[in-house]
């Protein structure tokens, strides 16, 4: 396993860059690209901080959706960012008291970007 150079991102690369580099180290650039739904070239350019688009928001979203996990306080386990988003954005499940407790926890969760200090998406 070879180390991926992300030094072009400075001393503290964004979390999505660290996640992408770890995925490349665990597999390779081609497999990492397939997993996030982008080209191998896009992965290489992103890791080198030379991505041609003026914004990296698209690749950042893909990386976080595919590779990031959140320690969910409501479920007591690690869930994907997609699952987190789905739980917090669904309508209130008024028909199920247990599901309603989870939904309420999602609304006040620190991972919810609607809350001050939210760190997800």
VMD Tcl script that draws the C-alpha trace (Angstrom):
set ca {
  {0.00 0.00 0.00}
  {1.54 3.29 -1.08}
  {0.98 6.64 0.58}
  {-1.04 9.21 -1.41}
  {0.53 12.67 -1.54}
  {-2.02 15.31 -0.53}
  {0.56 17.90 0.53}
  {-0.77 20.33 -2.11}
  {-3.75 20.83 0.22}
  {-1.53 22.24 2.98}
  {-1.10 21.14 6.57}
  {-4.78 20.36 7.17}
  {-6.48 18.97 4.05}
  {-10.30 18.96 4.09}
  {-11.95 15.83 5.44}
  {-13.18 14.77 2.00}
  {-9.62 14.88 0.64}
  {-8.40 12.75 3.56}
  {-11.22 10.25 2.97}
  {-10.48 10.06 -0.75}
  {-6.76 9.58 -0.12}
  {-7.49 6.80 2.38}
  {-9.75 5.05 -0.15}
  {-7.06 5.27 -2.84}
  {-4.49 3.89 -0.39}
  {-6.83 1.02 0.52}
  {-7.59 0.12 -3.10}
  {-6.36 2.24 -6.01}
  {-7.36 5.35 -7.97}
  {-9.53 3.47 -10.44}
  {-11.55 1.66 -7.76}
  {-11.88 4.82 -5.68}
  {-13.12 6.67 -8.75}
  {-15.69 3.96 -9.45}
  {-16.87 4.05 -5.86}
  {-17.53 7.81 -5.94}
  {-18.84 7.80 -9.52}
  {-16.10 9.88 -11.13}
  {-13.15 9.33 -13.42}
  {-9.71 8.23 -12.32}
  {-8.37 11.50 -13.72}
  {-10.78 13.54 -11.59}
  {-9.61 11.66 -8.50}
  {-5.95 12.31 -9.33}
  {-6.57 16.01 -10.00}
  {-8.60 16.41 -6.81}
  {-5.92 14.78 -4.67}
  {-3.28 17.03 -6.23}
  {-5.49 20.12 -5.61}
  {-5.54 20.79 -9.36}
  {-9.20 19.98 -10.07}
  {-10.15 22.06 -13.12}
  {-13.54 23.24 -11.89}
  {-13.62 26.50 -9.91}
  {-15.53 24.63 -7.21}
  {-14.86 21.21 -5.72}
  {-18.35 21.02 -4.19}
  {-19.50 18.29 -6.58}
  {-16.60 15.95 -5.95}
  {-16.70 16.77 -2.24}
  {-20.38 15.74 -2.08}
  {-19.69 12.50 -3.96}
  {-16.77 11.59 -1.70}
  {-18.67 12.31 1.50}
  {-21.77 10.46 0.31}
  {-19.76 7.38 -0.68}
  {-16.99 7.29 1.90}
  {-17.94 9.19 5.03}
  {-19.74 7.78 8.02}
  {-21.42 9.60 10.87}
  {-21.65 8.35 14.43}
  {-25.41 8.69 14.80}
  {-26.47 9.44 18.37}
  {-30.10 8.48 17.62}
  {-29.26 5.05 16.22}
  {-26.16 4.34 18.28}
  {-24.18 3.26 15.22}
  {-22.27 4.64 12.25}
  {-24.46 5.53 9.29}
  {-23.66 7.04 5.89}
  {-24.16 10.72 5.18}
  {-26.94 9.70 2.78}
  {-28.74 7.84 5.55}
  {-28.28 10.79 7.89}
  {-29.74 13.18 5.32}
  {-32.67 10.82 4.62}
  {-33.52 10.44 8.33}
  {-33.46 14.15 9.08}
  {-35.23 15.33 5.89}
  {-38.15 12.90 5.96}
  {-41.55 14.04 7.20}
  {-42.28 13.51 10.88}
  {-43.39 9.87 11.31}
  {-46.45 10.60 13.45}
  {-47.69 7.01 13.08}
  {-44.76 5.43 14.94}
  {-43.62 6.63 18.39}
  {-40.17 4.98 18.12}
  {-39.51 6.47 14.68}
  {-40.74 9.83 15.98}
  {-38.14 9.75 18.78}
  {-35.40 9.13 16.20}
  {-36.75 11.89 13.94}
  {-36.79 14.37 16.83}
  {-33.23 13.43 17.73}
  {-32.22 14.05 14.10}
  {-33.75 17.51 14.16}
  {-31.60 18.52 17.15}
  {-28.48 16.57 16.19}
  {-25.14 18.40 15.89}
  {-24.66 16.68 12.50}
  {-27.73 18.46 11.16}
  {-26.52 21.52 9.21}
  {-29.70 23.38 10.20}
  {-28.33 23.49 13.75}
  {-25.59 25.88 14.70}
  {-22.33 24.00 14.60}
  {-23.68 21.29 12.28}
  {-20.83 19.56 10.47}
  {-22.58 17.36 7.91}
  {-22.99 18.40 4.30}
}
mol new
graphics top color blue
foreach p $ca { graphics top sphere $p radius 0.5 }
foreach p [lrange $ca 0 end-1] q [lrange $ca 1 end] { graphics top cylinder $p $q radius 0.2 }
display resetview
